[in-house]
Amino acid sequence: MRILITGGSGFLGRALTAALLSQEARPTWLSRDPRGIDAPVGVEVRGYDSLQASDCFDVVVNLAGAGIADRRWSDARKQELFDSRLGPTRTVVDWMRRAQVRPRLLLSGSAVGWYGHQPAMLELAEDSAPQRDFVHALCAQWERAALEAVALDVPVVLLRTGVVLDPAGGMVRRLLPVFRLGAGGRLGDGEQVLSWISREDWVRAVLQLLDPHAGRPALAGPVNLTAPAPVSNREFTRILARSVRRPAWAAVPAQALRLVLGEMSTLLLEGQRVLPRRLLDSGFEFSHPRLDTLLRPGFA
């Protein structure tokens, strides 16, 4: 299988690439600076301007995008968050318009932020209505750009991904030093809901979406990539602290987060209870359905 990946060098892209290589697939990464990318053996790295009508890929996986929580949201940073998602998405869809042989599927990134800030107890599936805020607008424009491929007879799966957890990177890696010192704690009142998924399950789910097992229908449209048991920030704090065998008595007041982070504090103080209805209906089985099956004592 020939697979074109944008954002292949990121936290999710590298894990997906490793799994594809183990299955003898042929991944190609698109990058703004292909000469500066340290890619695994067996991965071709190309620039965005290198795509030709004669190129042939079975599937495109579009994961490119600047990290939403990496820096405070100034106007310039907000524009960068849009551009880093919409630019690569439009590039691959424009290539599909010219391609002599179009891919059979586009998997395009999105996030549970599409649903906006929602009441903690409200369960959200793929057909739930969003609350409109900045993160919703970002995800909605990203999804609309990808869905232009549908007019080219290319099915599109929208990967509405929750917070991806793995000790090797992402949020957990940032938090572990703090929690190991016993300085971890809840954020705000701790009642905001975290819709999460292990990186292992995220990769397994994407592989299934790429190549459904016999008897399972191919999916298109939005698919929530989240574990079936979201947790509150308070519960996440308790489980992570227990996993490193340290107390977690600290708490960061909401007002302090708003003062330091500005609008970006909504990522930490607000949330959504997002459930993977379509993934479960397709027969997917989670390796880590609950947080305590992932963050076990001594896991990292």
NUMAR-351976 format. One record per residue: z, y, x of N, C-alpha, C in turn. Coordinates in steps of 0.05 Angstrom, whole numbers, padded with zeros to 5 digits, always signed. Layout:
N
ZYXZYXZYX
...
This chain:
300
+00000-00024+00017+00000+00000+00000+00000+00025+00018
-00018+00043+00012-00020+00068+00027-00006+00090+00011
+00014+00102+00024+00031+00121+00009+00033+00148+00025
+00027+00169+00011+00029+00196+00022+00055+00208+00014
+00071+00218+00033+00098+00228+00027+00100+00257+00038
+00108+00275+00020+00117+00302+00030+00147+00301+00031
+00158+00315+00050+00187+00315+00054+00197+00288+00066
+00180+00275+00080+00187+00248+00091+00208+00249+00112
+00212+00271+00126+00231+00273+00147+00259+00280+00138
+00263+00284+00111+00289+00291+00100+00307+00268+00096
+00331+00274+00085+00352+00254+00080+00342+00231+00062
+00327+00237+00042+00316+00216+00024+00290+00205+00035
+00273+00222+00046+00247+00213+00055+00249+00193+00077
+00267+00196+00096+00270+00177+00118+00280+00150+00108
+00299+00150+00089+00309+00125+00079+00287+00110+00063
+00272+00125+00047+00250+00113+00032+00228+00102+00052
+00222+00117+00072+00202+00109+00092+00210+00083+00106
+00236+00081+00113+00245+00057+00126+00242+00032+00108
+00248+00036+00082+00245+00014+00063+00216+00006+00060
+00198+00026+00059+00170+00020+00056+00159+00006+00081
+00167+00014+00104+00158+00001+00129+00167-00028+00129
+00191-00033+00119+00201-00061+00119+00185-00078+00100
+00171-00066+00081+00153-00080+00062+00124-00080+00071
+00119-00071+00095+00093-00069+00107+00074-00050+00092
+00086-00030+00080+00069-00008+00069+00060+00010+00092
+00042+00028+00086+00031+00046+00106+00037+00075+00098
+00060+00086+00105+00067+00114+00098+00053+00134+00116
+00045+00156+00104+00036+00179+00118+00052+00203+00109
+00063+00218+00128+00078+00242+00122+00060+00267+00124
+00064+00285+00104+00052+00311+00107+00074+00331+00116
+00067+00348+00135+00086+00367+00146+00073+00393+00153
+00089+00415+00150+00079+00441+00159+00074+00442+00189
+00090+00427+00204+00087+00426+00233+00087+00397+00243
+00065+00384+00240+00064+00355+00247+00071+00349+00276
+00066+00368+00294+00072+00363+00323+00102+00363+00328
+00117+00375+00311+00146+00377+00316+00163+00357+00301
+00150+00337+00289+00164+00317+00273+00168+00291+00289
+00193+00282+00289+00200+00256+00301+00198+00234+00280
+00175+00221+00278+00171+00202+00257+00175+00173+00267
+00182+00155+00250+00185+00127+00259+00159+00115+00267
+00160+00095+00284+00136+00080+00292+00123+00069+00267
+00097+00072+00265+00082+00062+00241+00077+00083+00221
+00087+00108+00224+00083+00130+00206+00063+00150+00218
+00042+00156+00204+00024+00177+00212+00034+00204+00201
+00033+00225+00217+00042+00251+00209+00018+00270+00209
+00013+00284+00187-00010+00301+00185-00001+00328+00173
-00017+00349+00178-00012+00375+00167-00022+00377+00138
-00012+00396+00124-00020+00400+00096-00050+00407+00094
-00060+00421+00114-00088+00429+00113-00107+00408+00122
-00097+00383+00127-00114+00362+00137-00126+00344+00115
-00117+00347+00090-00125+00329+00069-00155+00333+00063
-00169+00311+00062-00198+00312+00057-00204+00296+00031
-00227+00303+00019-00235+00289-00005-00238+00259+00000
-00244+00251+00024-00249+00223+00030-00223+00207+00035
-00200+00222+00037-00174+00208+00041-00168+00191+00017
-00156+00168+00021-00149+00150-00001-00120+00141+00002
-00104+00146-00018-00076+00137-00019-00071+00125-00047
-00056+00104-00047-00049+00090-00072-00029+00106-00088
-00010+00118-00074+00012+00132-00088+00019+00157-00071
+00027+00178-00085+00038+00202-00072+00067+00205-00080
+00085+00209-00060+00113+00215-00066+00119+00242-00055
+00125+00261-00073+00128+00289-00067+00157+00297-00067
+00169+00299-00043+00198+00305-00040+00203+00331-00026
+00183+00346-00019+00187+00370-00002+00203+00391-00017
+00220+00405-00003+00235+00427-00014+00259+00435+00003
+00263+00461+00007+00286+00470+00023+00312+00463+00009
+00333+00457+00024+00359+00449+00013+00371+00470-00005
+00377+00464-00030+00386+00484-00049+00413+00495-00042
+00430+00479-00028+00457+00488-00021+00460+00496+00008
+00438+00499+00022+00440+00505+00051+00449+00533+00057
+00441+00552+00040+00447+00580+00045+00452+00595+00019
+00466+00617+00020+00472+00634-00003+00445+00643-00016
+00445+00646-00042+00421+00652-00057+00415+00682-00058
+00405+00693-00036+00394+00720-00037+00367+00718-00052
+00355+00741-00058+00329+00741-00071+00308+00727-00054
+00310+00733-00027+00291+00720-00009+00295+00690-00008
+00320+00681-00008+00325+00652-00008+00316+00639-00034
+00320+00652-00056+00310+00641-00082+00279+00637-00080
+00265+00657-00069+00236+00654-00067+00229+00631-00049
+00244+00628-00027+00239+00606-00009+00243+00579-00023
+00263+00577-00040+00268+00552-00054+00244+00546-00073
+00233+00566-00086+00210+00562-00103+00185+00554-00086
+00180+00570-00065+00156+00566-00049+00156+00539-00035
+00179+00530-00026+00180+00505-00011+00176+00480-00029
+00178+00484-00055+00173+00463-00074+00145+00465-00086
+00138+00489-00095+00113+00493-00109+00089+00491-00090
+00092+00501-00066+00070+00500-00047+00060+00472-00041
+00078+00454-00032+00069+00426-00027+00059+00412-00052
+00072+00417-00075+00063+00404-00099+00035+00412-00107
+00030+00438-00105+00003+00448-00112-00018+00438-00091
-00010+00435-00066-00028+00425-00046-00037+00396-00052
-00018+00379-00059-00026+00351-00064-00041+00349-00090
-00035+00365-00111-00050+00364-00136-00078+00375-00131
-00081+00396-00116-00107+00407-00110-00124+00386-00095
-00111+00371-00076-00126+00350-00062-00135+00329-00082
-00118+00322-00102-00126+00302-00122-00151+00311-00137
-00154+00336-00142-00178+00346-00156-00203+00341-00140
-00201+00342-00113-00224+00338-00096-00228+00309-00088
-00208+00293-00091-00208+00266-00079-00230+00249-00092
-00244+00235-00075-00264+00216-00085-00251+00192-00100
-00228+00184-00090-00212+00163-00103-00184+00174-00107
-00176+00178-00131-00150+00189-00136-00128+00168-00135
-00103+00177-00128-00081+00157-00128-00075+00147-00156
-00062+00125-00157-00056+00113-00184-00030+00124-00195
-00015+00140-00178+00012+00149-00187+00021+00172-00170
+00034+00191-00182+00049+00212-00167+00078+00211-00176
+00095+00208-00156+00124+00210-00160+00132+00237-00148
+00143+00255-00165+00148+00282-00155+00178+00289-00160
+00189+00301-00140+00218+00308-00140+00225+00328-00162
+00249+00325-00171+00262+00345-00188+00292+00340-00185
+00308+00349-00203+00337+00346-00200+00350+00348-00228
+00375+00338-00229+00390+00340-00254+00396+00369-00261
+00392+00387-00242+00395+00415-00248+00375+00424-00270
+00355+00408-00275+00336+00415-00297+00351+00419-00323
+00373+00405-00327+00387+00407-00352+00405+00432-00354
+00409+00446-00332+00426+00469-00331+00455+00462-00335
+00472+00482-00336+00501+00477-00339+00506+00468-00368
+00520+00445-00371+00525+00434-00397+00554+00427-00401
+00564+00426-00426+00592+00418-00431+00598+00391-00418
+00622+00388-00408+00629+00365-00391+00626+00338-00406
+00632+00338-00432+00631+00313-00447+00604+00306-00459
+00585+00324-00457+00558+00320-00469+00542+00302-00452
+00534+00278-00462+00518+00260-00447+00488+00267-00450
+00475+00268-00427+00447+00278-00425+00428+00256-00417
+00408+00251-00433+00386+00232-00426+00361+00249-00421
+00339+00235-00416+00314+00248-00408+00303+00266-00430
+00310+00261-00455+00300+00278-00477+00319+00299-00486
+00341+00304-00471+00360+00324-00478+00349+00352-00471
+00358+00372-00487+00349+00399-00483+00364+00412-00461
+00351+00429-00445+00365+00443-00423+00378+00469-00431
+00397+00477-00414+00407+00505-00415+00393+00520-00393
+00383+00543-00399+00366+00557-00380+00382+00575-00361
+00379+00568-00335+00391+00583-00314+00372+00582-00290
+00382+00591-00267+00364+00592-00243+00355+00564-00235
+00373+00545-00233+00366+00518-00224+00347+00505-00244
+00352+00509-00270+00333+00498-00290+00305+00510-00285
+00303+00536-00281+00277+00548-00277+00263+00537-00253
+00279+00533-00231+00267+00522-00207+00256+00494-00212
+00272+00477-00225+00263+00449-00230+00240+00449-00250
+00241+00466-00270+00220+00467-00291+00193+00474-00279
+00192+00494-00262+00167+00502-00250+00157+00480-00231
+00175+00467-00216+00168+00445-00199+00155+00423-00215
+00167+00416-00237+00157+00394-00254+00130+00402-00266
+00127+00427-00276+00102+00435-00287+00079+00434-00267
+00084+00441-00242+00064+00440-00222+00055+00411-00217
+00074+00392-00217+00067+00364-00213+00052+00353-00237
+00059+00362-00262+00047+00351-00286+00017+00359-00289
+00008+00378-00273-00021+00384-00273-00038+00360-00265
-00026+00341-00251-00041+00317-00243-00047+00299-00267
-00032+00302-00289-00038+00285-00313-00066+00290-00323
-00075+00315-00322-00102+00322-00331-00123+00309-00313
-00116+00299-00290-00134+00285-00272-00132+00255-00275
-00118+00246-00296-00113+00217-00302-00096+00204-00281
-00078+00220-00269-00058+00209-00250-00031+00210-00264
-00019+00188-00271+00008+00188-00283+00028+00201-00264
+00047+00215-00276+00068+00229-00260+00095+00220-00269
+00112+00212-00249+00140+00206-00253+00156+00229-00241
+00173+00241-00257+00190+00264-00248+00217+00253-00241
+00224+00255-00216+00249+00243-00205+00272+00263-00208
+00286+00262-00231+00308+00280-00236+00333+00268-00222
+00337+00276-00197+00356+00263-00180+00383+00278-00181
+00405+00262-00182+00431+00272-00181+00439+00277-00152
+00465+00282-00147+00475+00286-00120+00475+00259-00106
+00460+00257-00084+00456+00231-00070+00478+00228-00049
+00492+00206-00051+00516+00201-00034+00510+00178-00014
+00517+00183+00011+00515+00163+00032+00532+00173+00056
+00547+00156+00069+00563+00166+00091+00547+00176+00115
+00521+00168+00115+00504+00176+00138+00493+00205+00135
+00497+00218+00113+00485+00244+00110+00492+00257+00083
+00480+00280+00078+00484+00293+00053+00513+00304+00049
+00521+00306+00024+00547+00318+00018+00570+00303+00030
+00569+00276+00029+00592+00260+00039+00596+00265+00069
+00575+00266+00084+00578+00271+00113+00591+00298+00119
+00585+00318+00103+00596+00344+00106+00626+00344+00099
+00633+00329+00079+00661+00330+00070+00680+00312+00085
+00669+00290+00097+00687+00271+00110+00705+00283+00131
+00696+00301+00149+00715+00312+00169+00739+00327+00156
+00733+00341+00134+00754+00356+00120+00774+00337+00107
+00763+00316+00094+00781+00297+00080+00797+00280+00100
+00785+00274+00123+00800+00259+00143+00824+00274+00154
+00822+00301+00153+00844+00318+00162+00865+00321+00140
+00860+00310+00116+00878+00314+00094+00876+00341+00081
+00853+00355+00086+00850+00382+00076+00830+00382+00052
+00822+00359+00042+00804+00359+00019+00818+00366-00006
+00803+00373-00027+00815+00380-00052+00795+00387-00073
+00804+00389-00098+00786+00395-00120+00775+00424-00118
+00754+00429-00132+00741+00456-00133+00745+00467-00160
+00756+00491-00162+00761+00503-00188+00781+00486-00203
+00776+00482-00229+00794+00465-00245+00789+00436-00242
+00767+00428-00228+00762+00400-00223+00750+00385-00246
+00745+00398-00268+00734+00384-00292+00704+00383-00293
+00690+00398-00276+00661+00398-00275+00651+00370-00268
+00629+00361-00280+00620+00334-00277+00599+00332-00255
+00602+00311-00239+00583+00305-00217+00567+00281-00225
+00541+00285-00229+00522+00263-00233+00511+00255-00207
+00517+00231-00198+00512+00223-00170+00496+00197-00170
+00486+00189-00146+00474+00164-00142+00476+00157-00112
+00480+00132-00106+00480+00125-00077+00452+00126-00066
+00450+00132-00041+00423+00133-00029+00409+00106-00030
+00425+00085-00027+00413+00058-00029+00401+00054-00056
+00415+00061-00078+00404+00057-00105+00380+00076-00110
+00381+00100-00099+00359+00119-00102+00333+00106-00090
+00335+00095-00066+00312+00083-00054+00303+00059-00070
+00321+00042-00079+00314+00019-00094+00300+00027-00121
+00310+00048-00133+00298+00057-00158+00270+00067-00154
+00266+00083-00132+00239+00093-00127+00220+00071-00120
+00229+00051-00105+00212+00028-00100+00203+00014-00126
+00222+00011-00145+00215-00001-00170+00195+00016-00186
+00199+00042-00185+00180+00060-00199+00152+00060-00186
+00152+00056-00159+00126+00054-00145+00111+00028-00153
+00126+00007-00157+00114-00019-00160+00131-00036-00179
+00129-00031-00205+00146-00045-00225+00144-00076-00222
+00167-00089-00225+00167-00118-00225+00152-00129-00248
+00144-00154-00246+00129-00167-00267+00144-00166-00293
+00131-00159-00314+00143-00158-00340+00157-00132-00346
+00159-00114-00327+00172-00088-00332+00151-00066-00334
+00153-00049-00354+00132-00029-00358+00133-00007-00337
+00110+00003-00330+00109+00026-00312+00118+00051-00327
+00134+00067-00314+00145+00091-00327+00129+00116-00319
+00129+00135-00336+00118+00162-00330+00135+00182-00344
+00133+00207-00334+00150+00228-00345+00176+00229-00331
+00196+00243-00342+00222+00246-00329+00238+00220-00328
+00250+00215-00305+00268+00192-00302+00293+00202-00287
+00316+00199-00299+00341+00207-00287+00350+00187-00265
+00351+00196-00241+00361+00179-00219+00390+00187-00214
+00407+00175-00230+00436+00179-00228+00449+00152-00234
+00473+00149-00223+00489+00125-00230+00498+00127-00259
+00504+00104-00272+00512+00105-00300+00540+00114-00306
+00556+00121-00285+00583+00130-00289+00588+00156-00274
+00580+00179-00285+00586+00205-00272+00617+00209-00271
+00625+00226-00253+00654+00231-00249+00659+00261-00249
+00684+00268-00255+00692+00296-00252+00696+00302-00222
+00696+00327-00216+00702+00335-00188+00730+00326-00180
+00749+00327-00199+00776+00318-00193+00776+00288-00186
+00760+00272-00201+00760+00243-00195+00745+00237-00169
+00724+00252-00164+00709+00248-00139+00728+00254-00115
+00743+00275-00117+00762+00283-00096+00783+00260-00091
+00793+00250-00113+00813+00228-00111+00802+00203-00097
+00777+00196-00105+00765+00171-00094+00758+00175-00065
+00746+00198-00058+00739+00203-00030+00764+00204-00012
+00785+00217-00022+00810+00218-00006+00821+00190-00002
+00821+00174-00023+00831+00147-00020+00815+00130-00001
+00788+00135+00000+00771+00119+00017+00777+00124+00047
+00787+00148+00053+00794+00154+00081+00824+00153+00086
+00839+00144+00065+00868+00140+00066+00883+00165+00074
+00875+00187+00060+00888+00212+00065+00895+00225+00037
+00915+00242+00036+00920+00257+00012+00900+00279+00007
+00899+00289-00017+00880+00311-00023+00894+00330-00042
+00914+00345-00031+00930+00363-00048+00917+00391-00050
+00899+00397-00033+00888+00425-00033+00871+00430-00058
+00867+00455-00064+00849+00463-00085+00836+00489-00078
+00811+00492-00083+00797+00518-00078+00793+00532-00104
+00805+00556-00108+00802+00570-00133+00773+00578-00138
+00766+00577-00164+00739+00583-00171+00731+00612-00162
+00750+00630-00165+00743+00658-00158+00737+00661-00128
+00751+00645-00111+00745+00646-00083+00717+00635-00077
+00709+00614-00090+00682+00604-00086+00661+00624-00096
+00666+00637-00118+00647+00657-00128+00645+00681-00108
+00667+00688-00096+00667+00710-00077+00652+00703-00052
+00655+00679-00042+00642+00671-00017+00613+00663-00021
+00607+00649-00043+00580+00637-00047+00563+00652-00066
+00575+00671-00082+00559+00685-00102+00548+00666-00123
+00524+00670-00132+00512+00654-00153+00511+00625-00146
+00508+00619-00120+00506+00591-00112+00531+00575-00118
+00553+00588-00123+00578+00574-00130+00575+00558-00156
+00555+00564-00172+00551+00548-00197+00545+00519-00190
+00533+00514-00167+00528+00486-00159+00554+00470-00157
+00576+00483-00149+00601+00470-00145+00620+00472-00169
+00616+00492-00185+00635+00497-00207+00624+00489-00234
+00599+00482-00236+00587+00474-00261+00574+00447-00257
+00567+00433-00278+00555+00407-00275+00542+00397-00300
+00534+00371-00300+00521+00358-00323+00529+00329-00322
+00533+00317-00346+00538+00288-00348+00511+00275-00355
+00496+00268-00334+00469+00258-00337+00469+00227-00334
+00457+00214-00353+00456+00184-00353+00428+00174-00348
+00425+00151-00334+00399+00140-00327+00387+00122-00349
+00383+00133-00372+00376+00116-00395+00349+00101-00390
+00329+00115-00381+00303+00102-00378+00303+00082-00355
+00318+00088-00334+00320+00069-00312+00334+00043-00321
+00356+00046-00336+00370+00022-00346+00352+00007-00365
+00338+00021-00383+00321+00007-00402+00298-00008-00389
+00291+00001-00364+00269-00013-00350+00279-00038-00336
+00306-00043-00337+00317-00067-00324+00328-00063-00297
+00330-00037-00288+00341-00032-00261+00371-00039-00261
+00380-00052-00239+00408-00059-00235+00419-00044-00211
+00440-00029-00215+00452-00013-00194+00469-00030-00175
+00466-00025-00149+00484-00037-00130+00511-00023-00131
+00511+00003-00138+00536+00019-00139+00536+00034-00166
+00544+00020-00187+00545+00033-00213+00568+00052-00216
+00590+00048-00201+00613+00065-00202+00619+00076-00174
+00632+00099-00174+00636+00113-00148+00655+00096-00130
+00675+00083-00142+00693+00067-00125+00681+00042-00114
+00656+00034-00123+00642+00012-00110+00627+00022-00085
+00624+00048-00083+00610+00060-00059+00630+00070-00039
+00649+00087-00049+00668+00099-00031+00693+00082-00030
+00691+00059-00018+00713+00041-00014+00730+00050+00010
+00756+00043+00011+00771+00048+00035+00758+00037+00060
+00755+00053+00080+00743+00045+00105+00713+00043+00104
+00700+00056+00084+00671+00053+00081+00656+00068+00104
+00669+00088+00116+00655+00103+00137+00675+00111+00159
